[in-house]
Amino acid sequence: MNDQALAVRKQVSEAEWQQRVDLAAAYRLVALYGWDDLIFTHISARVPGPEHHFLINPYGATFDEITASSLVKVDLEGKKLFADSADINPAGFVIHSAVHAAREEANCVLHVHSVNGVAVSAQDHGLLPLSQHSIFVLSSLGYHDYEGVALEDDEKPRLVRDLGKNIFLMLRNHGLLTVGRSVAEAFVAMYFFEAACMIQIRAQAGGGKLRHISKDIIDGAQGVWDVVTRGAGAGLAWPALLRKLDRIDPSYRE
């Protein structure tokens, strides 16, 4: 472990360090799957404990550079809690602070500008029930109209309203957002969201008539998910994803 990682680890609890490792892993996985947009999107995670503190990426670092110790800890007002921390993306903080403040169980908020996601977000009908991936998204999906780059606090109530109690939020003409009780949940949700969008774009490109999945199947998607994952949800896939990263480059743990 390098000097920076050792210094940060001495200042934080074991629970916070584990959250940092998971969040850094999510950044690396977003880069690995090609959902990143240079330095311009963000994933945040709540620091375990009674305080409303959050971890988010240092602005200017690419996602494949993020490490557990490089993550920036802030409060709900965006104040950095370590004096020597890097700056954060102001637009990212507006979106993430709004969701974290409104959804106590939303321990992770993941937002991307993936090409397929933005393409579907620009379609008037939004996500269509075309694939098995899509049924899990459509069972818990909201939409938020584009209001420009998210820099103003007055957009927060509308973001929160449009997300509601859903797991997935399509930001019109902008991108995708997921929430989870853990980093693993938010990441796996985004995997299904982006995959559903990619499948839709490719199906539409084929030019043929598209077959839609019935609403009855969509309504039962959550129960099916619980059965398929043996009740473990995203936690079933997360250890394997961490092993994948460890084989490629384990430096996210530092």
ABEGO torsion letter per residue (X at the ends): XBAAAAAAAAABBAAAAAAAAAAAAAAAAAAAAGABBEAABBBBBBBBEABBBBBBBBBGBBAAABBAAABBBBBAAGBBABAABBBBBAAAAAAAAAAAAABAABABBBBBABAAAAAAAABAAEBBBABAAAAAAAABBBBBBBAEBBABAAAAAAAAAAAEABABBBBBGAEBBBBBABAAAAAAAAAAAAAAAAAAAAAAAAGBBBBBBBAAAAAAAAAAAAAAAGGAEAAAAAAAAAAAAAAABAAAAX
